[in-house]
Amino acid sequence: MTSQRRRGVRRGVARLVAGALLAAGLVSTGPAAAGSPAAAETGGATVVPVQTTGPADRRFNLVVMGDGYTAAEMPEFRAHVERHLSMLWSIEPFASYRSYINVWAVEIPSAESGVDCDPGLDAPARDTALNMGFWGGCNAGSVQRLLTVDSARAAAHADLVPGTSRANRQIVALANSTTYGGAGGSYATASGGNALSALITPHEIGHSLGGLQDEYDYYGRGVPGGAYTGGEPSSVHHTLLTERQMRDRRAKWWRWLGEESESGGVIGRHEGGLYSTTGVWRPSRHSMMKTLGYAFDQVEREVMVGAISAKVDLVEAHTPDAAPIGADRTVWVDTLHPVGGELAVEWRLDGRLLDTRGARTVDLRSLDLPRGRTHTLTAKVTDPTPFVRDPAVRASAALTRTVSWTVNPALTTRSEEVPPAFTGHTPTAAPVGARSVVHADTTHPPRRTVAVRWRLDGETVPNPGNDRDLDLRSLRLPPGTHTLTADIPGTGAELRWTVDALAATAAHELSAPLRTVRRPGQPVEYVYDGAFTMRLTARDDQEGAVVSQFRVDGDGWYTYYGWPTDASAPFLFSPSGTVIDGLVYGKLGRARAVPWDDATPDYGTHTVEYRTVDAAGNVSRARSFLVTLVAPE
């Protein structure tokens, strides 16, 4: 590509930029602008299924593609994809609903390594398939961290994944760079090798999938946003109402008020959001939509559960319902299988609740239905997740699905030979965690209910009612590795899983303290008179990436990623925090996100806890130490 053409591409990509600055100083980007380059150049790209949970047209599809990775650097792209996914699966509700999501990697070898204008406008342009570039596509009027992609080219490469469309997918484009940057909206971009890049992806999916809004109290980094002047926001997690008004009107997040926030503190009324510093309030002091590294709070998590579930159908398949059926047969539904909990199935005959204990199959012959009239059989499938409290969300098509049949006892069901066999199951290639729900679906002979028998370490596990799912949490497994099997008695069909019931271990390493204090039965105390560093390392006896987290004085769990400017560097705690590109990191004590937050040092003793989330979803027991920060004399 000639230099003149590269400059033209830079200007073309820059014209694709739109939207508002995000917490990481990013912007939302929309569809390609009119006149943008046609994106038909997809030759040489390879689609790799990373995680397949079902047909693409019946799942939410995450399509991850790379730019600026040469053929020789493709292993690095794969490592970056793994890191992004490991982070995503450690965050709720993605952890519990991972089985609703397909992940596809589109490997696109670039002619040159890197992306345009990285790190400065004077850096050379690169010949890459997606034309990614910093500075809003090399626009001198933009900002360095704005990392854009040619939207049309990205869409064309995503179209290589059969069954996906704009309606059921999220595109994430990773640039081969360690420079901090990204963008979000309909498409998300991130630097593949930057310390914080993997935290951008869930934040952007919060925007594009859940319709969540930014909770920042600034528009441009380093500049307070001023007072909010609009009316009551349409955003579910912003309000002008007081807590009493929310309760009295049963509005906004009234159902969650007063609870300990998943992202730290208490859910209540915290000022700032929608790019305004004052005059508007959000549920939690910090959360995924305000500060990268924290979890979604309960309000946001509820929205995301509904949004993810709306992309799928809780009922995968069922006995045909287009015409009346006889009473001489079984009727069945196959449901989805969240990793975090079983779906509930309620059967009714002519409005009367049947005692099926959640079974997925009902044998009509056992009901002894009288002839002479027809009957109505219904199966109501509901997601009982505690992540949802709003009855309207629970009753929506996303979380509740009903199938009905007309039963005519005068009809005779045609005899069919349907051998009992497994038709789908939790993947067996990787260990499952001790907190997981494992499933095994079967065929459905019309005159037989196929039973699934579960064994743990050779011992039969009682699982009455719904024998298609086994919730391992109910077994309270001792630490270690176990063998789980599911079989169909009398057929020889068997599935086998390794159950990882041993969480990864974590260790901390601190810079040299002034002194170390050890007291019997108490955590070790380290004394400092200024800044200190903390490195967290994790070890697991199983394969797969491990995410480490920490929190200070019981605040929200925060993802350990090294340091914003260097993923390999330890985290730096200091009395007032460190300002990096308009944001504040590492204040010991009460967290501080922006320069105008309270910078008063919290001298005294603080408790630092840390834990791990392994590839199987096991969360380790928190370990802790004490840090005493001595005030200067």
N, C-alpha and C positions, 0 to 999 in steps of 0.2 A: 504494500500500500504506500503510495507516495505521501510526502509530508503535507502537500496541499490537501490531498483527500483526507488525511488524518485530521487536519485542522477543521475541515468541513464536517467530519463526523463528530468532532468535539462540539462544534456549534449546534449540530443537530441533536445530540444527546442533551445538551444544556437546555434546549427548548422543551424537553420532556419534563423538566422539574416543575413541581407545583406543590402547594400545601404549606403546612406550618411546621416550625422547628419542634423537634421532639426532645425528650429528656436528655437524650444523649447528644443533643444539639443536631438532630437529624431533621428530615422533612418528610412529609407525606408525598408520594408520587402517584400520579393517576395514569390513565391510559395514554398510549402514545399520541403525540400531537399530530394534527393533520399535516400531511406532507412528510412525515418521518419515513426513514428508509424501510422499504418492504423487507420483511424478515423471512426470506425463503432459504437463506443460506444455512442449512442445518446438516449438510453433509459431514460425515465423520463423527457425529455425535452418537453416543451409545447410552441407551436407557438401561439402568441397573435397578431391579427391584430390591430395595433394602429391607423393607418390611411389608409383607402382603397379608392383610387380615381378611380380605374378601374382594369381590369384583370392584373394579375402579368406579363403576357407575353407581355403586351402592355404599361407597365409603367417602370419608373426607381425605383428600389426597394432598400430601405435602410433597412438592416437587422442588428438589434442591439441585441447582446447577452451578457450575464453577466457571470463572472467566480468568484468563491469565495464567492458567496452569498448562504447561507444555505436556506432551505425552510422557516425558520422563518424570514430570512432577505430579502425575495423576495419583500416585500413592499418598502424596501430601493432601490432595483434595479429599481423598477418602478418609484420611485421619481427621480433617476439619469437619467433615460431615458427621463422623462418629461423635466428635466432641459436642457439636450442636445438638445432636439427638440425645446424648447422655444428659445434657443439661435440661432439655425439654421434658424427658421422662422423669426427672427428679422433681418436677413442679406439678402441683395439682391445679386443674383437674386433668392435665395431660397424662399423669401417672395412672389414674384410675380408668381413663378412657382411651388408653393407648391402643386397645383392640378395635377401636372405631376408625383408626387412622392407617392409611397406606402411606409408605414413604418410598419415593422414587428418586434416584440420583441420575442426573443427566450429565454424563462425562463428555466434555467438549474440549479436546486438545487445542490449545492455542498455538499460533505460530511463534509468538514471543511470550516471555515470562513477565508477569506483572500487569498492571493496569495504568491508564493514562494519569498524568499529573500527580504521581505518587513519589514523594510527598508534597512537591511544590508545583506551581504553574510552569516552572522552567524545566521540569522533568520531561524526558522524552515520551512521545506517544507510543503506545504498544499496539501491535497488530493482533487483536483478539476478536473472538466471535461475537461477544455481547457488547463490545465497546464500553465497558465499565470505566469510570473515571472519577477521581476526587474533584473537589471544587465544583460540584454540580455539573460534571462533564467538562471540566477545564474552563470554567467561566470565572473571569477575574472578579466579577461582582458577587460571587457566591462565597462559600466558606469551605475550608479544606476538608472538613469531616463529612461533607455532603457527598456521598458515594452513589452515583446514579448508574442505571443500566438502560440500554436501548430496549424500551418496553416491547416493541414489536418483535424484536429478535428473541427476547425472553419468552414471549407468548408462543412463538413459532417452535421453539425448542420444547416448551412444555406440551405442545400439541403432539409431540412424538410419543407421549405416554397414552396409549389407547384407553378410551373410556373416561378421560379427564376433560374438564371444560372449565371455563371461568367460574361456573356456578359451584363446582365441587372441589376446587383445588386452591392451594396457596403456593405461590412461587417464592422461593428464597434463592437469591443469587449471591454467591460467595466470591469475593475477589481475592486473588492470590496476593495478599499484602498483610503486613503486620501493623500498618498505620491504622489508628483508630478512625472508624467511620462507618456509615451505613445510612439507610433511609427506609421509610416504611409507608404503608398504605395498601393499595391493591397488590403491589409487589413489595417484598422486603429485600434489602441488600445489607451486607455486612462484610467486614474484612475477615477473611477466613482465619488468619493467624493472630489477630489481636486478642488481648486478654479478655476484653469485655464483649467480644462479638457474639458469642454464643448466648448471651443474655438479651441481645436485641431481638432474636427470633420470637420468643414467647410474647414479648411486649408488642411486637408488630402484629402477631396473630390476634392479640387482644383487640387491636384496632380493626383489622380487616375482617375477622370472623365474628367477634363479639360486639363490634360497634362501640367499644369502650373508648372513652376520651382521655386525653392527657390530664394528669393531675398536677402538672408543673405550675409554679407561680411566677413564671417568666416566659417570654416569647423568644427572646434572644439571650444567649448565655451571658451571665454577668450583669444583666439589667433587670431589676425588679419589674414585675408586670403591672403594678398599679392597681387601682380599684376596679372591681367588676361593676358594670353599669346596666347589664341586661336584666330580663325577667327571669322567672324560675326556669332553670336549664332543663332541657329535655333529657339530658344525660341522667341515667339511673344512679350514678354515683357522684352527683353534684347537686347542691341544693342551696336555697336561701332560707329554708325553714329552720326553726329551732328544734331541739330534740322533743320538746313537749308538743310542738305543732306536728311533727312527724308522727308521734304516737296518737295524738288526738285525731288526725286525719288519716291515719294508717297509710302514710305516704313514704315514698323513697325507701330507706333501709331501716324502717322502724322495727322490723322483726329481728334485727341483729343488734340493736342498740344495747350497750352495756357489756357485750361479750368481749372476751380477750380476742384481739385481732390476730388472724393467722400471720400477718406481716408485722406484728409487734404493737404493743400498747392496747388500748381499748377502743372498740368501735363506738364512735360518737360523732362529734362535729369538729372537724379540724379545718382551720381557715386556709384558703388558698387553693387554686386549681383553675383549669381552663385558661391558663396563661395569665391569671390575675393573682396578685399577692393578697388582696383583701376583698371582702364583700361577697365571697362565695365559699362554700364549705364542702369537704369531702369526708368519707367515712373513717379513714385511718390516717395516722400520722405519716406513715410511708407505706408504699405498696409497689407492686410491679409497674403500675402505670404512673408512678411518681419517680421512683428511684430504682434503676436497674440493680438486681441482686436480691431484692426482697420477693416474697411470694405475692400472688394475688390475695387480697383480703376476701372475706366471705361474700361480700356484696358482688365483687368482680367475679369471683369463682362461680357463684350461682348463675350469672349471666353466661359465662363460658360453658358451663355444663349444658345449658339450653341451646347454645349456639352449635356446639359440637354435635349434640344429639339431633339437632334439626337437619344435619347433613346426612343422616342415615335413617333407616327404618328399624324400629325395635324388633319387628317380626321379619325374620329372614325368609321364611316359607311357612306354609300351612296347608292343611287339607283343603282341596278346592272348595270354594264357597259359591260358585256361580249358579249352581243348581241344587235342588234339595238332595239330601243324602239319606241313606237308610239308617235304621237303628241297630243294625247287625254288624257294626264295625267300630273301629277306634277312630278318634279324631285327634289331631295333633297340631302343635305350633312349634316352630323352631325360632328361638329368640337370639338376639345378640348376647354377648357375654362380656360385660365390663370386667376389667381386671380387679376393680376395687369393690365389687359387690354384686350379688345376684339380682336379676330382674324378678319381679313378682308376677305370677300368673294366677288370675282369679277366674274360675269357671262358674257360669250360671246357666241353669236350665229353666226357661220360662220365668226368669227373674229370680229364681231360688238359688242361693249360693250352694255349690257342691263342695263336699269335704274332700278336696284333692291335695291339700298341703303343697300347692304350687307345682304339681306335676305338669309336664308338658304334653301328656297324652291322657285322654279320657276314653274308657271303654264303654260305649253306649249300651252294650249288652247287659252290663251290670246294673243299669238303671231301670230295666224292665218297663220300658215306655209302652203305654196302652195304644192300641190301634184306634183308628177312627178320627184322629185329628193330628195336625202337625205341631211341632214344638220348635222353640227357638233356643239354640245353644250359643253362648258367647264365651269368648276367651279375652279377658282384659289384661294386657301386658303393661306394667308400670315400672318405672325406675324409682325405687324407694330411697334413693340416695339422700343422706342427711345434708348434702351440699345445697339442697333446694328446700326453701321454706314457703315460697310464694305458691299458693294453691293454683293460681292461674298458670304458672310455669309448669307445675306438676301435671296439670290437666291438659296441657298443650299437646299437639301432635308429636312434639319432640320427645316427650317423656311418657306419654300414654297412647296406646294403640289398641283398638278393639276389633276383633274379627267375629263375625256372626254366621251361623249356618241354620238353614231350615231343615229340620229332621222329620222325615215322613216314615213312620214305622212300616208302612205298607210296601216300601221299596226294598229291593234286594240288592246288596252290593256285589258287584262282579268279583269273582275270586281271582286274585292275583298272587303270583309267586314273587315275593320280595324277600330275599335272603337277609337275615339280620347282619348288619355290618356298620362300621363306623363311617361317617360321612364328613366329619370335621372335628377339629380338636385344637386345644392350645398347642402351639408349636413344641416339639419335643427336643429340638436341637440344642437349646440353651436351657440352663437351670431356671426354674420358677422360684419366686420368692415365697417366704413363709407367710406373707400377708396377701397373697394372690388368690383369686378365684380361678380354678382350673376347670375346663369344660371338655365334654366329649359328646358329640351329637351322633345319632344313628339313623338308619333307614326306618321306614314306618310301614310294616306289613299291615294291611287293612283289618286283619283279625287277630292281631297279636300286639301286645305292648312289649317292646324290646327293653330289657332291664340292663342297666350298667352297674357293675360291681366295682367298688374302689378298695384298694389295699394300700396301706402304708407300711413299708418295711416288712411286707409279707402278711400283715394282720389286716383283716377286713375292717373297714371303717363304716359304721352305720351312716346312711345318708338318705333318710326317708323323704318321700315327696318328690322333690325335684332332684332326680339322680343324674341329671345331665351336667350339673355344676357341683363342684366341691370347694367350699370356702375354707382354705387352709388356716385362716386365722382362728376358726372355731376349734382347731385341734391343739392349739397352744404347743407347738412343736418345740422340743428341746433343741438347744443350739447344736449345729452340726449339719451333715449332709444325709438326706434321706432318699428313699426310692418310692415313688408313687406309681401305681399302675391302675389302669381301668380296663376291664374286660367285659365281654358279653358272654355270660355263662353258656357253655355247651357249644360254642362256635370256634374257639381257638383264637378269636380276634382279641388283641391286647395292645394297649398303648402304655408307654413307660416314660416317666419324667424323673429327672434329678431335681430334688427340692433343696434349695440353698437356704438353710435356716440359721446361717451364721453371717452376721453383718460384717462388713469390712471394718478393719481397725484403723484408728487415726492416731497420729502423734503430732506434738507441737514442738517447735524449736524457736526459742526467743534469742534476741540479741543479749549481750552480757548485761545483767542488772547491777545496780549498786550493791545489792545483797539479796540473798535468798533465805526465806524464813520457812522452816518446816515445823509443824505442830502435829502431834499425834491426832489422827482422825480427821484432820483438816486438809483441804487442798493446799498445794505448795503456793507460797506467796513470793512474788518477785517485786522488788522495789526499784523504781526509776525516778529520776528527776527531770526527765524530758522524753523525747521521742524514743520509741523502740520498735523493733520489727518482730513479726510472727510468721513463721512458715508452717503450714499444715501439710502433712503427707499422709497418704492412705495406702493400705495394703489389704488385698483380698485373696482368698484361696481359690476364687473362681475367675474366669476370664471376664473381660468387660471393664469399661471405664467406671470410676468411682467419683462422685461429686462430694466435696467437703463443704461444710457450712459452719458458721460460728455466730454467736450472739454475745452481747455485752449487757450485763445487769438485767437479764431476762427479756430484753427487747426482741424484735423479730429476728428469725434465722436469716442470715445473710450468706450468700454464696461466696465461697473463697475462690478467687481467680488469679491469685498472685497480686500484682499491682497494675493499675490502669495503663501504665506506660510500658510494662514488661511482664508478660505472663510468668516468666521464670523467677521474678523477684518476689521477696516476701512482702506481706502486707505491712504497711507502716502506720502505727498508731502514734498520734501526737496530741498534745493538750488541746489544741484548737483545730486540728485537721489540716490537710494539705489541699490547696486550691490548684486544680489542674483544668485548664481550659474552661474556667467559669463554674466548675462544680467542686464540691469539697468531699474529700475522702479521708477516712481514718481518724475522726475525732474520737478520743477515748471518753467514755461516758455517754451523755446524751448525744445522739447522732446529729450531724449537721450536714445538710445537702447542698446549700447555696451560700454564697459569701455573706448574705444579710441575715442568715440564721444566727442564733445566739452563739457567740464564739467563746463565751466564758469557760475557762478550763475547769473540768470537774476533778479537782484534786481529791485525794483520798483513795479508798480501796474499792476496786471493781472486780466483779466476777466475769470471767471469760469462759464460755462453754463452747465445745466443738463436737461435731458428729459427722457421720458419713451416710450417703445414700448410694447403695451399690447398684450394679446393672440389673439385678433381680428385684429391685425395689425395697430391699431391706434397709431399715433406718437403724443405725447403731444407737446404743445408749450414750447419752451425752457424757463427756468427761469435762473437767473444769480445772482452772487454776485461778489464783488471785493476783491482781496487779495493784500495787499501791503507787500512786503518782504523788510525789512530794512537791509541795509548793516551794518556789524559790524564796529565800530569806530576804 
